[in-house]
């Protein structure tokens, strides 16, 4: 019962954090959409795609590992920090080396400098104190609230200020850089233990061995989340990519944020009751019904009042995204309800289950995304994502039956 109360408090705090961040985010989009052109958002979107991909293929699953482990954080914090720093350096180097290829692939010659500037983001983020995972691990979501909201607000403020000054896509990158610097400093001020440089080979090996499934799951999930963006950017151009990404954010974020909140809160709770299958089942079903009751009404509103919402939030220049947003709203509901199973799988150290369902999703997307985008444009890209999410449902059902029958 105690964990249930903790979970309710956690959902409240994280819900408040997401509402605050999305309020800032909508304000940010509303302002920036009037200062920058869709093509500038598209170029920035390409930079984000590259950073996200490199972060995924170098994913070590450190945060998941630290939450799964019942040992104190101090035992692994030095190792986790060293691994994060090395990873950040590697990602930055890869961005610099691949920037010319990316510029050529997407035919955006003016974006080279932007990509080089973006290479500082993972470099800085590598120095974040891994102990911030304590907020989630120990259900201290009130601290997580202030930590995340303050970082995102500063990031958005910097981006808006530079956009007002420069009217350049670089303002979006500078916002992320400013947010990363602030997060590093804040992580060392507000949470302990503070890491020190130390090489511990056995601990590194254990983290990497546990994290290999997370790496694969991350790669598959990246292509599922971004495969449509890559195809839209290549086939339809950066202007269409800007439209699609803004529409994607508008249509799916309010819905999927609800599921992400529940996933973040329930993951450490599931870990604590992982030895009791009946309690796990009851807790999981409560989460499914709660998430469904919240996201379905959101999806209905987004579907039936798409044009009005686009005009209110983004403005007249973004109306071309309306048909795609309707499709993506349906996808968002399905993703939100089905995606909450991942927290359960991770709590039981079943990372391979997460890998399996994400593989099926990306396979479903890959089959349709190119022909559908060529035939139906932005709507086709949205339909391919919807099909991928539907394809994973039988796999999720199979894994859940397997867990609860054990």
HUHU-V895250 format. One record per run of one state. SS is the DSSP state (a for helix, b for strand, c for the rest). FROM is the first residue (numbers start at 1). LEN is the number of residues. Records with the same first field share a line. If there is no record, write none. Layout:
SS = FROM-LEN + FROM-LEN
This chain:
c = 1-1 + 36-2 + 58-4 + 69-4 + 76-1 + 107-2 + 126-4 + 138-3 + 167-3 + 191-10 + 236-2 + 273-4 + 305-1 + 314-2 + 340-1 + 348-3 + 377-1 + 392-1 + 406-1
a = 2-34 + 38-20 + 62-7 + 73-3 + 77-30 + 109-17 + 130-8 + 141-26 + 170-21 + 201-35 + 238-35 + 277-28 + 306-8 + 316-24 + 341-7 + 351-26 + 378-14 + 393-13
